Amino acid sequence: MDGMWRAAKAAAELVRSHRGKTVRIVTHIDADALSAAGIAASCLQRAGVEYNVDYCKSLDRATLERIRSDGAALTWYTDLGSAVHHELGAGDKIITDHHEVHVATGALSFPHVNPHLHGIPEGDSISGAGCAYLVASAFDSSNADLAGTAVVGALGDLQDHATGRLTGLNRKILADGEAHGVLRAREDIRFFGRSSRPLPKFLRYADPPIPSIEDSEDAAVEFLVNQRVRVRDARGWRSWYDLDDAERGRILVAVEDEYRRAGRPVDRLRGEAYDLLRETEPELRDAKEFATLLNSTARYDRPEVGLALAMGARGSVVGEARTLLLGHRRSLGGAINFANRQGLTELGPIAYYHAGAEIRDTILGIVTGILLGSGKGGTGRVLVGLADNKAGAIKVSARAPESLVRGGLDLSVSLRGAAEAVGGSGGGHAGAAGATIPTGQEDAFLRAAATRIEAQLGPRGTKSTGL
């Protein structure tokens, strides 16, 4: 932590030295990145520093050239930059990122806030938004109210997935938020929609499904009545947020009983949930739901809406985000149905699908993660999705089961190497990584990726199968 804090303080001092100039923020477009950019922009705005924001899907060669030619006085990279830090060119810069750092010769000549540089396991420790938060809090301790946004970023990056709670450096950020009165962590149910979904819908769409009610909201209502829980009050449908502790407890015990009867595990039912105490909009009170709302903006070409939300704008901005969220849900449903119809092809240690133009490249990672989580591809293979992007190249997103990561798999290394072998670029995390490759190089890339993954995991067979 000492090394991270020193880097954060150096970054804060560099920002101070650029008062009176314009700082350019360069950010990725997922929930973590928008949270990180929102923290950086809020820090600059509060300090009276002018800024502009550049949103990009990846720092490919064309994007890097464009950024280098802009000649900004200071460029702040949020949730990206570490994989290409040695290619960013001259000029003052800051990187706040948690992705793996590409090894390059020479000492760093600029503040680079990244857990990998300090021997900290980033996967369950701190997000890109968390790294940006360290700089903001080093700049001014009153920026501790941005801790809630950092937690939103961590949840958007699924950093609570493995253990059911945030860990590592995220605990320090969480403590800051609790001390500042913007956050509350509590043991609770882990289903999505605690704040925004009516109780029957909340239970009907539980993950994993509750056997007796997964196909019927009427069955969900009956289930709730049997637990002596009122489903409506004078304001309409009640949500999980509206229940008292006794009602929640009865539902939890009943759901656990349902899971046990069906032979389903109960260990993922309960965990830690995070409330944003100053929020009043249903989609924003639960930090995980906030992250989902952010994901529905930039991935559909409206990054400015997500940034505004992350910076605290409400009112009509929330309405715009809600509209985008509805489209996001429809798009995800259609994408998953398409992938299920198409099926997977297995190639050694990977199983892949090529969506072409049928799935937006901006949601390819989400779709691939959902498919992996639902058991597609099996437990012993990496799941890889490919899709066309608007630049005429191919977007790749890969996700790995936790068991493979524990066994030594590092997708960031394997995808970066495979992409570079065919003239592309890639990077990410040990269990979730991506790449951009030239059109027509898909087969060569997949073979190269399979070879590199196989070298980490050992040889496997090759065959084709449906989902």
N, C-alpha and C positions, 0 to 999 in steps of 0.2 A: 504494500500500500504506500510506503514511503516514496518509492520510485514513481508510482502513478501520480501521487500528490505533487511531487517536484515538477513533473511534466505539465500537470494542470496549472500550477502557479506560473511556470514559464510561458504557457499559452496565454494566461490572463494578462501577464505583463506585456506580451506582444500586442494584444488587443488594445491595451491602454496606450501604447506607443503610436497607435494608428487613429487616435481621436482626431477628427477633422478630415479624415479620408473615408473612402467607401470600402467596406469589406464585402467580399463576395463569398456567399455560402454555397458550396457545391454539395448536393445531397442526393442520395438514392430515394426511392419512392415508396418503400413499404412503411408499415406502421412505426417500426423502430426508427427509421430514417427521418420520417416526418416529425416524430417526437424530438429527435436529436436536433433537427433544423429549427423546430419551434423553440427549443431551449436556447440554442445559439442566437437566434433572431431576437428573442425576448431579452437576453443578456445585453446584446448590442443596443437594442431600442431603449432599454432603461438607462443605459450609459450615454445616450445621445450620440451613438455612432451610426452613421448611415450604412445601409447594407442593401444588397440585392441577392436574389436566390436563383441558383441554376439547378434545375432538376434533371437527373439523368438516370437511365436504367443501368448503365455500366460505364466504367472509364476505359472504353476501347480506344484504339489509336486515333480515330477521327475526333472523339470527344476531347481527348487529351490535347490534341493539336489546337482545337478551338479554344480551350481554356488557357493554354500557354500563350496564345496570340492575343488574348484579351488584355493582358498587362495590368491586372488588378493590383492594388498596393498590398493587399493581404487576402489570401484565399483560405477559407476555413472549410475543410472537408469533413462532412458528418456521415458516419456509418459507411464510409468507403474511403479508399485511398491507400490503405496499408499494403495491399497486394502490388501496387504500382508506385510506391513512395519514391523509388529511385528513378522514376520517369516523369516526375511532375514538373521538372524544369526549374529555372531560377525564379527568384521572387520570394517574399515572405509568405509563409504558409503554416497552417496548423492542421493536424489530423486528429480527430477524435473518432476512433474506430475500434471494433473488437474482432474483426476478421483476422485471419492468419496473415502474418507479415512475410512478404517475399524477402528471402535472404539476398542481400546485396552488399557489395564491399563498400567500405568507407563509413565513417561515423555520421550519425544524423546531425543535420545542421539546422533543424527546426523542431518545435515542440510536437511530439508524437505521443498522444495519450492512448495507449493500447495495452491490454493486460498481457499479451504475448511477449512484450518487451521486458516484462518484470516477473516472468515465471508464474503467472497467475492463470489457472484454467478458465478460459473465458466462457466456455459452453454453458455453465450454470452459475456464472459469477457476476458479469456486468455486460450490459448491452451498449450499442452505439449511443443511445440516448443517455445512458449512465455515464459514459465517458465525457459527453458534452456537458452533463450536469456538473461533473467535477471541475471543469473549467469555469462554468458560471458561478459555482459556489466559491471557488478560489478568487474570482473577480470581485464578488461582493457576497458576504454571508447572508444578506437578505434575500438572495436568490434561492434560499432553501425551499421557498414555496413551489419551485419548479421540480421538486422531488416527485410530485405526483405524476408529472409528465414523463419523467424518467422511468417510473414504474410502469406506466402505460407502454412505453417502448420495450421494456424487458418482457412484458406479457405478450406483446405483439410478436416478439421473437421466440415465444414459447419457452422462456427460461425457467418457468415453473413446472414444465411438463414432466421431467424425470422424477422429481421428488414430491410434486404437489404443492410446492412453495418456493419462493425466491430464496436463494442462498448466496454465499460469498459476499462480494462487495455490494450487491444489491441490498443486503441487510443494513448496511451503513446508510444507504440512500433512503431506505424505508424508515429507518429511525429518524433521519432528518425530517422527513415528511410528517411523521407522527408528532414530533416535537413542535413542528410549525403549525399543526392543526389542519393539514390538508389531506392526510391519509389515515386510514385505519385498517390494520390487518386483523383478521379473525378467522377462527376455525369455522368452516361452513361447507355446504354442499358445493361440488365442483361443476355442476351442470351450467351450461351457458344460458344467459337470459334472466339472471336473478332479479334484475331491476326492470327490464323492459317487457318481458313476456308475461301474459296472463297465466295464472297457475296451471290450468289444464294444458295449455300449449307448452309451457315450461317442462312439464313432466312427459308429455307425449313425445317430445323431441329430445329426450335425455340421451346422453351418450356415455356408456352403452345403453341401448334401449331397455325400458322396463317391460318385461314380457307381456304382462296382462293388459297394458294400455298403449303399446307403441303404435297401434293402428287406429285408435279412436279417442277423440277428445271427450266423448260421452263416457268412455271407460275411465278416463282420467278424472272426470268430475265425480264419478261414483267412487273411485279410489280415495279421493280427498274427503268426500262425505263420510266414508267408512273410518277415516282417521279423525273425525270430528273437527274438520277444518272448513270454515265458511269460504266458498269460492268467490263470493261477491260481497261488496258492502255498498254504502250509499254512493260511492264514487264510481262503481262499476266492478270489473274484474280485479281481484286482488293479485299482487305479484308476490314473489318470495320475500321481497323487501318488506311487505306489509304484515308478515306473520310475526307472532311472538315466539319466544324461544321454545315454549312448550309445543306449539304447533309444528315448528320446524323439527323438533326432536321426534315427534310421532311419525312424521313423514319419513325421516331418515331411517328409523328403525324398520318401518314397513317396506321401504325400498330395498334395504339390505336383505330382508326376509325374501323378497321377490327374487333378488339376484341369487341368493343361496339355493333356492328351490330350482332355479334354472341352471345351476352350475356355473354361474358367472362370478368373477372376482368382485369383492367389495372394497378392496384396498384403495381404489381410485375414486370412490364416491366422495369421501371427505378429504379436505385439505385446507389450504389457506386461501382466502379470498380478500380482495383489496377494494375498499370503498373510498371514493373521492368525496370528501366531506363537504366541500364547498359547491358541489354540482347539484343542480335541481332537475336537469333534463334526464329522463329515464335511461337513455342510451349512454349517458356520460357518468352516471353515479358509480357504475361498476367498471373498474379499470380495464378489465378484459373486453367488455363491450365497447368501451371507448376505442381500444386498439382496433377492433373490427370495423368501427365507423371510419377510422383513419385509412384502413386498408381499402375501403371502397371509394376513395377519392382519387389519389394520384394514379392508381392502377386503371382508372377510366378517364385519364387525361385532364383531371381537375386537381392538380397538386396544390394549387393556391387555396382551395377549400380546406384541405387537410392541414396545411400550415396555419391557416387562420384559426382553426379549431385548437391546434396544439398551442397557439399563442394566447388562447383565452377568448376569442371572438365567439359570440353566441347569437341568439336571435335568428335572423334569416339564414345565417351560415349553417346552423344546425338543420334547418329545413332543407337546404341544398344537400347536405350530407345524407339526410334521411332518404331523399329521392335517389341519390347515388347508391345507397345501401340496398334499396329494393332491387335496383338493376344488378348490383353485385351478386345478390342471392340468386336471381334468375340466371345470370351468366354462369355462376358456379354449378348450379343444378344441370344446366345444359351441357357444360363441359364434362362433368362427371358421367353423365349419361352417354356422351359421345365416346369417352375413353372406355367405358364398360362395353359398349357395342364393338369397338374396334379390337379390343383384346391386347394382350401383351406378347412380345417376343422375348424369349430368354436367350441370353448370350453369355455363357459362362456365369460369372458372379453377378450379372445385372439382368434386369427385366425392363424392357423399354416399350414406349409407344410414341408414335410420331403423329401429332395432331395437325400438322400443316397450318392452314389458316383457320381451322375450326375452333381453336382455343386461343384466346388472347395471350400473347407472350407474357403480359404483366401479371396474369393469375396462374401461370403454368406451375410455379412453385407451390402455390396453395393447393391446386388440384392434385399434384403429385403427392404432397403430404397427406391429403385426405385419403387418397387411394392406398397409400402405405399403411395409414392408421386403421383402415378397414380390412387389412389383411391381404390386399392384392400384392402379388409377387412373392408371397410366402415370407417366412421369417429369416431366410438365409441369403437373400439377394438385395442388392441396391436397386431402387426403382428410379428410372430415368425417363423424363418427359422431354420431348422436342417439339418446337413450334416455330412457324415463320414469325419474323418481326418486321416492323414497318420499314426498317432500313435495308431490307432485302437479304438479311442474314438469318441464321438459325439460333434461336434461344434454347438453351439446355438448362433444365433444373433437375437435380438429383437429391434423393433423400435415402437415408440408410437406417435400418433398424438399430435400436440402441445396443443390441447384443453384438453387432458387428463393430460398432465404435468401441465398445469395451474390449473387443478382441484385437484392437489395433488399427482399425480402418481410419483413414483420413481422406475424406472425399475432396477436401480443398486441394491437397497435394496432387491426387490422381487426376482430378478434372482440369486443374491448371496445366499439368504436364500434357494431357491428351489434347487440350485445346491448342496449346502452343505448337504441338506437333503438326497441326493442320492449318496453322496460320491464324488461330483465334486467341482468345484470352479467357481466363477463368479464375475461380477462387471461392472462398467462403469459409465454411466451418467443417469440422470433422464429420458431422452427420448430415449436413445440409449445405450443398454447394451449387454453383451454377457456372455457365460458360456462354460465350457467344462465338460461333464458328461460321466460316463461309458456307453458303449454300452449295450443296453438292458434296460436302465433306462429311456428311453424317455417318456413313458406314465406316470410313477411316477413323473418325473420332470415336465411335462406339467400340471398335476393335482396340484402339489405343487405350481407352478408358478401362475396358475389360481386362486388358493385359496388366495395367498398373494396379487395379484393384485385386486381381488374382495374385499378384506378387505379394500383396499384404495379407490376403486371406487364405491362399492355397487354391489349387485347381478345382474346377467344378465342371459339370457337363453342360452341353448346349442343346436346346430343343425349343420348339415353339409351343405356345399354349394360349388359350383364351383367358380372360379375367374370370 
